Amino acid sequence: KFDVHANALKERGVRFGVYFFSIATTEDKAREEARMFWQYAKGFDPLFWAMDAESEGITKNTILAFTDELRKLGAVKVGCYLANHLYQKYDYASIRDRMDFTWIPRYSSTKPAYPCDLWQYTPTGSVNGISGNVDLNRITGEGHTLEWFCGG
């Protein structure tokens, strides 16, 4: 539903960020995915870009290859979306400072156990004008502000 929602937001003058669910198991595949993502999403002029790093085979090196390739292509505000339980598996702390932001889903009333800018706290939220459940997120206060994500 990306095209439907993205076009509706653009028609209403609402800016937004984009993310890509990666399945890259090598650095070359990660760079290829980043190029494909860039080609698809650049026309929507996103405020920020994120790699969703939750599939089997992802490593800190594939995360870095993906995000570095996006930057080479011209993306700004590039970050990583990774599950709380994968933070240590990826040794993410060792590369966190190479990301512009970190976004962690943890569906509970307990904030993520690791530092992050965005916390996705539920997959069952609701938003006027959208039918069905949507993910809801919060700015954590541990990193960038809402103004930063919105272009400031």
Secondary structure per residue as TSV (DSSP state, phi and psi in degrees):
chain	resnum	aa	ss	phi	psi
A	1	K	-	360.0	8.6
A	2	F	H	-55.7	-50.9
A	3	D	H	-59.2	-42.4
A	4	V	H	-60.6	-50.9
A	5	H	H	-70.5	-42.1
A	6	A	H	-63.3	-44.0
A	7	N	H	-66.1	-38.2
A	8	A	H	-64.3	-40.7
A	9	L	H	-65.0	-44.7
A	10	K	H	-61.3	-41.7
A	11	E	H	-59.6	-29.9
A	12	R	T	-97.0	2.4
A	13	G	T	75.2	22.8
A	14	V	-	-97.8	121.6
A	15	R	-	-85.3	155.1
A	16	F	-	-154.4	166.4
A	17	G	-	-103.5	169.3
A	18	V	E	-130.8	153.2
A	19	Y	E	-139.8	159.1
A	20	F	E	-131.6	125.3
A	21	F	E	-79.7	108.3
A	22	S	-	-86.3	143.3
A	23	I	-	-123.7	17.4
A	24	A	-	-66.0	129.2
A	25	T	-	-107.2	-4.8
A	26	T	S	-135.9	162.7
A	27	E	H	-64.5	-38.1
A	28	D	H	-63.1	-42.9
A	29	K	H	-66.2	-35.8
A	30	A	H	-63.8	-42.9
A	31	R	H	-65.0	-39.2
A	32	E	H	-63.0	-44.3
A	33	E	H	-60.8	-42.6
A	34	A	H	-61.0	-41.5
A	35	R	H	-64.4	-41.7
A	36	M	H	-63.4	-44.9
A	37	F	H	-59.0	-47.7
A	38	W	H	-58.0	-48.5
A	39	Q	H	-60.7	-39.7
A	40	Y	H	-73.3	-44.2
A	41	A	H	-96.3	-18.1
A	42	K	G	-59.0	-32.0
A	43	G	G	-65.8	-17.3
A	44	F	G	-88.5	-4.3
A	45	D	-	51.2	58.6
A	46	P	-	-66.4	151.4
A	47	L	S	-73.7	-33.0
A	48	F	-	-152.9	163.5
A	49	W	E	-127.6	140.2
A	50	A	E	-139.0	141.8
A	51	M	E	-94.4	125.4
A	52	D	E	-86.9	107.1
A	53	A	-	-107.6	76.5
A	54	E	-	-130.8	-2.3
A	55	S	S	-89.0	162.4
A	56	E	T	-61.1	137.1
A	57	G	T	97.5	-12.1
A	58	I	-	-68.4	142.4
A	59	T	-	-136.4	171.4
A	60	K	H	-62.5	-30.7
A	61	N	H	-70.5	-36.1
A	62	T	H	-70.8	-35.6
A	63	I	H	-60.7	-47.8
A	64	L	H	-64.4	-41.4
A	65	A	H	-61.6	-43.8
A	66	F	H	-62.7	-52.3
A	67	T	H	-68.6	-38.3
A	68	D	H	-64.0	-39.2
A	69	E	H	-65.1	-41.7
A	70	L	H	-58.9	-43.4
A	71	R	H	-62.8	-42.1
A	72	K	H	-59.1	-34.1
A	73	L	H	-77.6	-16.1
A	74	G	T	119.4	2.1
A	75	A	-	-69.8	141.0
A	76	V	-	-118.4	158.9
A	77	K	S	56.1	68.0
A	78	V	E	-104.7	128.5
A	79	G	E	-137.9	-174.1
A	80	C	E	-128.7	134.6
A	81	Y	E	-106.6	116.0
A	82	L	-	-144.1	144.1
A	83	A	-	-66.1	146.6
A	84	N	G	-51.4	-42.7
A	85	H	G	-74.0	-8.7
A	86	L	G	-99.4	-8.5
A	87	Y	T	-53.5	-51.3
A	88	Q	T	-73.9	-37.0
A	89	K	T	-56.2	-40.8
A	90	Y	T	-84.9	-2.4
A	91	D	T	52.0	44.0
A	92	Y	G	-62.5	-30.4
A	93	A	G	-56.8	-31.3
A	94	S	G	-75.4	-14.8
A	95	I	T	-121.7	-2.9
A	96	R	G	-53.8	-39.1
A	97	D	G	-70.4	-9.5
A	98	R	G	-88.1	-7.6
A	99	M	S	-97.6	150.1
A	100	D	S	-77.8	-27.1
A	101	F	E	-158.8	161.4
A	102	T	E	-126.7	137.2
A	103	W	E	-130.1	119.6
A	104	I	E	-122.4	124.7
A	105	P	E	-84.9	130.3
A	106	R	-	-150.1	104.8
A	107	Y	-	-85.2	83.6
A	108	S	S	-167.8	-179.7
A	109	S	S	-83.9	-2.6
A	110	T	S	-97.1	124.5
A	111	K	-	-59.5	160.0
A	112	P	-	-54.9	151.3
A	113	A	S	-78.6	-6.4
A	114	Y	S	-124.7	156.2
A	115	P	-	-64.4	136.5
A	116	C	-	-155.8	159.5
A	117	D	S	-87.2	-39.4
A	118	L	E	-121.4	139.4
A	119	W	E	-122.0	116.0
A	120	Q	E	-86.3	109.4
A	121	Y	E	-100.5	-11.8
A	122	T	E	-156.8	145.1
A	123	P	E	-98.2	3.5
A	124	T	E	-120.3	36.1
A	125	G	E	-81.5	175.2
A	126	S	E	-136.0	148.5
A	127	V	E	-136.7	132.1
A	128	N	T	-55.8	133.3
A	129	G	T	93.8	-9.0
A	130	I	E	-119.7	125.5
A	131	S	E	-84.4	143.2
A	132	G	E	88.6	177.7
A	133	N	E	-74.3	148.8
A	134	V	E	-134.2	153.9
A	135	D	E	-74.2	141.1
A	136	L	E	-119.9	144.2
A	137	N	E	-130.1	159.0
A	138	R	E	-131.2	146.6
A	139	I	E	-75.5	130.9
A	140	T	-	-85.2	-21.4
A	141	G	S	83.7	3.2
A	142	E	S	-99.5	3.4
A	143	G	S	-158.5	-128.0
A	144	H	-	-73.1	155.5
A	145	T	-	-89.8	169.0
A	146	L	H	-59.2	-38.6
A	147	E	H	-60.6	-38.5
A	148	W	H	-62.2	-46.3
A	149	F	H	-66.7	-28.7
A	150	C	T	-88.9	10.0
A	151	G	T	115.7	-8.5
A	152	G	-	-79.1	360.0
